[in-house]
């Protein structure tokens, strides 16, 4: 298991866990770091355009 929240977030994305799987408390710095790691992994994923919308829970669909 990754030791820091940022790395955990990246690892979560790589293992197909949605953002909503973050277990850190809302408003905590650890949650923010976890989300940043997840988002970074998402933004650098070459297959990102092929990710089903359901996987990106918590994000708003494009209008």
C-alpha angles and dihedrals in degrees: 000000000000114000102216129055094239092055090045090055092051091048091049091055091047089054093050097254114151122235088254090067091076107118098193115111118269110260095023123127089233091058090050090051092047091050091048091054092047091048093047091052090048093049093050096044108115089206093052094116088058096053112115114243091238089065091059095061115176094034124107118242117244113264 
